[in-house]
Amino acid sequence: MTHRKKICIHCKTKYYYQASGHGCDDELNDDKYCPECMGAIVDALKSIPVKFEEIDTDASDEVTYKELLAIRKKCTNMFIRIRMPLFDMSTGDYQNNIQIGDYWLSEWEKSPEYTITKSIRVHKGTKTPEDKNVVYTTPKTLLNPKKTYPEKREEPYFVGVQPMSAPVGLTYALKYNYKDQGELDG
């Protein structure tokens, strides 16, 4: 969790901006405006609906897997963005989601499956692209010939917590355990 001291560009108040960690996505947490000014901005914009959103479309016809890897190797100083990965509990496999230029490469660490996508802007209600030259297509799952599917684990990857009985006092345990065996007078 990172907190930074900032000065609001509107009212010049000193405030703390939370750059990462739990709570950093709060709508009043902003790196330019203090919470009071940001609250006024949020309230003013509530009456204006969001008109566009970004969705991922297939880009495997524009760029190949080998071309993306070549770009990544060539640009060693390139800033790389990642997305939250998926996990397969039956195999222990996980998915890497890496942005290379305008494209997103999503590939499983052990499995041969991967997708190449790019983000496009679409109208929120109709899902039609803002740019008339762009066509939305569902991302295709492609196969990397250098990888094979991992074998399923025989035991589960995570063993669930087994419910336990309530703790029993020593007197209770001794009384009922030995009474059944006839060794305790009682």
C-alpha positions in Angstrom: 0.0 0.0 0.0 1.5 3.3 -1.1 0.4 6.7 0.2 1.8 9.9 -1.4 1.4 13.5 -0.1 -0.1 15.7 -2.8 -1.4 19.2 -3.2 -4.8 19.7 -4.9 -4.5 21.5 -8.2 -7.8 23.4 -7.5 -7.9 24.4 -3.8 -4.2 23.8 -3.0 -5.0 21.7 0.1 -2.5 19.1 1.2 -3.9 15.6 1.1 -2.8 11.9 0.9 -3.3 10.0 -2.3 -3.3 6.2 -2.1 -1.5 4.9 -5.2 -1.9 1.2 -4.5 -3.5 -1.3 -2.1 -7.0 -1.9 -0.8 -9.0 1.3 -1.3 -7.0 2.8 -4.1 -9.9 2.4 -6.5 -12.2 4.6 -4.4 -13.8 7.3 -6.6 -12.7 10.1 -4.3 -9.0 8.9 -4.3 -7.4 11.0 -7.1 -3.8 12.0 -7.7 -4.7 15.6 -8.8 -7.7 16.6 -6.6 -8.3 16.3 -2.9 -11.3 14.2 -1.8 -13.5 17.3 -1.3 -12.9 18.7 -4.8 -13.1 15.2 -6.3 -16.5 14.7 -4.6 -17.7 17.9 -6.3 -16.5 16.6 -9.7 -18.1 13.2 -9.2 -21.4 14.8 -8.2 -21.3 17.1 -11.2 -20.7 14.2 -13.6 -23.4 11.9 -12.2 -26.0 13.4 -14.5 -24.0 12.7 -17.7 -24.2 9.0 -18.7 -21.1 7.0 -19.8 -21.3 6.7 -23.6 -18.3 4.5 -24.5 -16.5 1.5 -23.1 -13.5 -0.6 -24.1 -13.8 -4.3 -25.0 -11.3 -6.8 -26.3 -11.6 -8.0 -29.9 -9.6 -10.7 -31.8 -6.3 -9.5 -33.2 -4.8 -12.8 -34.3 -5.3 -11.8 -38.0 -3.2 -8.6 -37.5 -0.2 -10.0 -35.6 1.2 -13.5 -35.0 2.5 -15.0 -31.8 6.1 -15.0 -33.1 5.8 -11.3 -34.1 4.6 -10.4 -30.6 7.5 -12.3 -29.0 10.0 -10.6 -31.3 8.6 -7.1 -30.3 8.9 -8.1 -26.7 12.5 -9.2 -27.0 13.5 -6.2 -29.1 12.0 -3.6 -26.7 13.7 -4.5 -23.5 13.0 -1.0 -22.0 9.2 -1.2 -22.9 6.8 -0.8 -19.9 4.8 -4.0 -19.7 1.2 -4.0 -18.3 -0.3 -7.2 -16.9 -3.9 -8.2 -16.1 -5.2 -10.4 -13.4 -4.4 -14.1 -14.3 -6.7 -17.1 -14.3 -5.8 -20.3 -12.4 -6.7 -23.9 -13.2 -6.8 -25.7 -9.8 -6.9 -29.2 -11.4 -3.6 -28.8 -13.1 -1.9 -26.0 -11.2 -1.6 -24.0 -14.5 -2.0 -20.2 -14.6 -2.6 -17.7 -17.4 -0.3 -14.8 -18.2 -1.9 -11.7 -19.6 0.7 -9.3 -21.0 0.3 -6.1 -23.0 2.8 -5.8 -25.9 2.3 -2.5 -27.8 -1.4 -2.3 -28.6 -2.0 -6.0 -28.2 -2.7 -8.3 -25.3 -1.2 -11.8 -25.3 -3.0 -14.2 -23.0 -1.3 -17.6 -22.7 -1.3 -20.4 -20.2 2.0 -21.3 -18.6 1.7 -25.1 -19.3 -1.1 -25.4 -21.8 -0.7 -24.6 -25.5 -3.8 -22.3 -25.6 -3.4 -18.6 -26.2 -5.3 -15.6 -27.5 -4.2 -12.3 -29.1 -6.6 -9.4 -28.5 -6.7 -5.6 -28.7 -9.0 -3.1 -27.0 -11.5 -1.1 -29.0 -14.0 1.6 -28.0 -17.6 0.8 -28.5 -20.9 2.6 -27.8 -22.1 1.4 -24.4 -25.7 0.6 -25.3 -25.3 -0.8 -28.8 -21.8 -2.3 -28.6 -21.0 -0.9 -32.1 -17.4 0.3 -32.5 -16.8 4.0 -32.5 -14.4 3.7 -35.5 -16.4 2.5 -38.5 -13.4 0.7 -40.0 -13.1 -1.6 -36.9 -15.1 -4.8 -36.7 -15.6 -6.6 -33.4 -14.9 -10.4 -33.5 -14.9 -12.8 -30.6 -11.3 -13.7 -29.6 -10.1 -17.0 -31.0 -8.3 -19.6 -28.9 -5.2 -20.6 -30.7 -2.7 -23.5 -30.0 1.0 -23.2 -29.6 2.6 -26.3 -31.3 5.6 -26.2 -28.9 3.4 -26.9 -25.9 1.2 -29.8 -24.8 -1.7 -30.0 -22.4 -0.6 -30.7 -18.8 -1.8 -33.9 -17.1 -4.6 -33.6 -14.6 -3.5 -34.1 -11.0 -4.8 -37.1 -9.2 -5.3 -35.3 -5.9 -6.8 -31.8 -5.8 -4.4 -28.9 -6.0 -5.9 -27.4 -2.8 -7.2 -29.7 0.0 -10.3 -28.2 1.5 -10.6 -27.5 5.2 -12.1 -30.5 7.0 -14.8 -29.6 9.7 -13.7 -30.4 13.2 -15.9 -31.4 16.2 -16.1 -29.0 19.1 -13.4 -29.3 21.7 -14.3 -31.8 24.5 -13.3 -31.4 28.1 -11.0 -34.0 29.7 -13.6 -35.0 32.3 -16.3 -35.5 29.6 -13.8 -37.5 27.4 -12.7 -39.7 30.3 -16.2 -40.3 31.6 -17.8 -41.4 28.3 -14.8 -43.1 26.8 -14.1 -45.4 29.8 -17.7 -45.8 30.8 -18.5 -47.5 27.6 -15.6 -49.9 28.2 -16.7 -50.5 31.8 -13.4 -49.4 33.3 -14.8 -46.3 35.1 -17.1 -46.4 38.1 -19.6 -43.9 38.0 
